[in-house]
C-alpha cells in the first residue's frame, strides 16, 4: 500500500509541476485573454468527459469485478464516440465554447475518453503502477510538444497548446491501450443489453453527481466571462489552478481509496483507511495552503505577467473551500466505492444550488473575488452534507476525525519508511 501511495503521489507531483510550468508558459506568452480561451477549451473537454462516463469511466472501477471486462470496454468505447459528438454539439449550439474550436474539442475529447476507459480498467484491476505510467506520459508529451512549438518554432498562439494536447492524448491512449489489452481474457458478445443497463445504472448516478460537481466547480467561469470578460476569466482560472494544486495528495489518496473500497467487503478496513486518508489529506493541505498564502503578490506577477496581479486574492478567497474539498473527496469516494452514488449526487446538487444562488449575486458585484467566495461557501456546505452521511453510515464519532499525536507519529514513520525504500 505504501509503495502504491508513494508512486501515485509521485506521479501526481510530476503532473502538477509540469502543469504549473505549462500554465506559466501560456500566461506569460498568451496573457490573461489567451489563458481564458484555453480554460473554456479545457472545460469543454471536461464536460464531454463527464457525458462519456455515463457509460464507462469511474463506474467501470466498481463494475469490473462483477462483469465481463471485454463487454464493459466495448460498450464504453462505443459510447465515447457518441457522447463526444453529442456533447460538442450541445456546447457549440449553446455557445459555451469558442465556436471556431468545436472540431478540436471533439477530436481531443474522443481520444481522451478512449484513454480514460483504458485507465479505468487498470484501476479496476488494481494495476496502479501501469495507470501511473500511462497518466504521466500524457503531461510529459504535452510539455515537450508545447515547449517545442512555443520556443523553437515561435508559434505564440492558443493553437500551439491545442496541438500539444492532441499529441499528448494520442500518446496517452496508445500507452494505456497496451496495458489495457493485457487484461482481456475472453471475447464474447452475449448479454450486452443487460450489461449496458447495469453500466448506465451505476454510471448515471456517478456522472450526474460529477456533472453537478463540475458545474459547482466551473459555473463561475461562464458567469465571469459574461459579466467581466475573457481576460478576467483567465486570471481567475490561473488562481483556481494554483489553489487546486493543493488537492494533489487528496486526489491521489482518493483514487487509491476508491479502487480499494470497490474491491473490498471489509467494513472495518474501508472505514479505517478512509479516516487515515482524511487526516493525511487535511494535514498536508493545510501546510500547502499556508505556504501558498505567504508567497508575495509580486512573485506571481514576476512568474506570470502583470495581467495576473490578483492571483493571491483569488487563492485567499478559495482557501477555505480548498480545505473543505480536500476532506470531502474522501467521503465521496468511500460512498462511491460501496455503491452509494446517490449521496454524492445529492451533495453535488446542494453545492451546485449554492453556486447558482451566490454566483449570480456575488460575481456581478465583486467580480473574481466573488467567484472565489462563492466556491468556498459551496464546497463547505457540500462537505458538511457528505460528512453527516459518512458519519451515519460508519458510526464514526467526532473524535475519530481528530489528528492525534499517534497519527502524526504514524505519518512521520511512513514517510521515513518510503524515503528509505
C-alpha positions, 0 to 999 in steps of 0.5 A, spaced: 500 500 500 505 504 501 509 503 495 502 504 491 501 511 495 508 513 494 508 512 486 501 515 485 503 521 489 509 521 485 506 521 479 501 526 481 507 531 483 510 530 476 503 532 473 502 538 477 509 541 476 509 540 469 502 543 469 504 549 473 510 550 468 505 549 462 500 554 465 506 559 466 508 558 459 501 560 456 500 566 461 506 569 460 506 568 452 498 568 451 496 573 457 490 573 461 485 573 454 489 567 451 489 563 458 481 564 458 480 561 451 484 555 453 480 554 460 473 554 456 477 549 451 479 545 457 472 545 460 469 543 454 473 537 454 471 536 461 464 536 460 464 531 454 468 527 459 463 527 464 457 525 458 462 519 456 462 516 463 455 515 463 457 509 460 464 507 462 469 511 466 469 511 474 463 506 474 467 501 470 472 501 477 466 498 481 463 494 475 469 490 473 469 485 478 462 483 477 462 483 469 465 481 463 471 486 462 471 485 454 463 487 454 464 493 459 470 496 454 466 495 448 460 498 450 464 504 453 468 505 447 462 505 443 459 510 447 465 515 447 464 516 440 457 518 441 457 522 447 463 526 444 459 528 438 453 529 442 456 533 447 460 538 442 454 539 439 450 541 445 456 546 447 457 549 440 449 550 439 449 553 446 455 557 445 459 555 451 465 554 447 469 558 442 465 556 436 471 556 431 474 550 436 468 545 436 472 540 431 478 540 436 474 539 442 471 533 439 477 530 436 481 531 443 475 529 447 474 522 443 481 520 444 481 522 451 475 518 453 478 512 449 484 513 454 480 514 460 476 507 459 483 504 458 485 507 465 479 505 468 480 498 467 487 498 470 484 501 476 479 496 476 484 491 476 488 494 481 494 495 476 496 502 479 503 502 477 501 501 469 495 507 470 501 511 473 505 510 467 500 511 462 497 518 466 504 521 466 506 520 459 500 524 457 503 531 461 510 529 459 508 529 451 504 535 452 510 539 455 515 537 450 510 538 444 508 545 447 515 547 449 517 545 442 512 549 438 512 555 443 520 556 443 523 553 437 518 554 432 515 561 435 508 559 434 505 564 440 498 562 439 492 558 443 493 553 437 500 551 439 497 548 446 491 545 442 496 541 438 500 539 444 494 536 447 492 532 441 499 529 441 499 528 448 492 524 448 494 520 442 500 518 446 496 517 452 491 512 449 496 508 445 500 507 452 494 505 456 491 501 450 497 496 451 496 495 458 489 495 457 489 489 452 493 485 457 487 484 461 482 481 456 481 474 457 475 472 453 471 475 447 464 474 447 458 478 445 452 475 449 448 479 454 450 486 452 443 489 453 443 487 460 450 489 461 449 496 458 443 497 463 447 495 469 453 500 466 448 506 465 445 504 472 451 505 476 454 510 471 448 515 471 448 516 478 456 517 478 456 522 472 450 526 474 453 527 481 460 529 477 456 533 472 453 537 478 460 537 481 463 540 475 458 545 474 459 547 482 466 547 480 466 551 473 459 555 473 463 561 475 467 561 469 461 562 464 458 567 469 465 571 469 466 571 462 459 574 461 459 579 466 467 581 466 470 578 460 475 573 457 481 576 460 478 576 467 476 569 466 483 567 465 486 570 471 481 567 475 482 560 472 490 561 473 488 562 481 483 556 481 489 552 478 494 554 483 489 553 489 487 546 486 494 544 486 493 543 493 488 537 492 494 533 489 495 528 495 487 528 496 486 526 489 491 521 489 489 518 496 482 518 493 483 514 487 487 509 491 481 509 496 476 508 491 479 502 487 480 499 494 473 500 497 470 497 490 474 491 491 473 490 498 467 487 503 471 489 509 467 494 513 472 495 518 478 496 513 474 501 508 472 505 514 479 505 517 483 507 511 478 512 509 479 516 516 487 515 515 486 518 508 482 524 511 487 526 516 493 525 511 489 529 506 487 535 511 494 535 514 498 536 508 493 541 505 493 545 510 501 546 510 500 547 502 495 552 503 499 556 508 505 556 504 501 558 498 498 564 502 505 567 504 508 567 497 508 575 495 503 578 490 509 580 486 512 573 485 506 571 481 506 577 477 514 576 476 512 568 474 506 570 470 505 577 467 502 583 470 495 581 467 495 576 473 496 581 479 490 578 483 492 571 483 493 571 491 486 574 492 483 569 488 487 563 492 485 567 499 478 567 497 478 559 495 482 557 501 477 555 505 473 551 500 480 548 498 480 545 505 473 543 505 474 539 498 480 536 500 476 532 506 470 531 502 473 527 496 474 522 501 467 521 503 465 521 496 469 516 494 468 511 500 460 512 498 462 511 491 466 505 492 460 501 496 455 503 491 452 509 494 452 514 488 446 517 490 449 521 496 454 524 492 449 526 487 445 529 492 451 533 495 453 535 488 446 538 487 446 542 494 453 545 492 451 546 485 444 550 488 449 554 492 453 556 486 447 558 482 444 562 488 451 566 490 454 566 483 449 570 480 449 575 486 456 575 488 460 575 481 456 581 478 458 585 484 465 583 486 467 580 480 473 574 481 473 575 488 466 573 488 467 567 484 472 565 489 467 566 495 462 563 492 466 556 491 468 556 498 461 557 501 459 551 496 464 546 497 463 547 505 456 546 505 457 540 500 462 537 505 458 538 511 452 534 507 457 528 505 460 528 512 453 527 516 452 521 511 459 518 512 458 519 519 451 515 519 453 510 515 460 508 519 458 510 526 464 514 526 464 519 532 467 526 532 473 524 535 475 519 530 476 525 525 481 528 530 489 528 528 492 525 534 499 525 536 499 517 534 497 519 527 502 524 526 507 519 529 504 514 524 505 519 518 512 521 520 514 513 520 511 512 513 514 517 510 521 515 513 519 508 511 518 510 503 524 515 503 528 509 505 525 504 500 
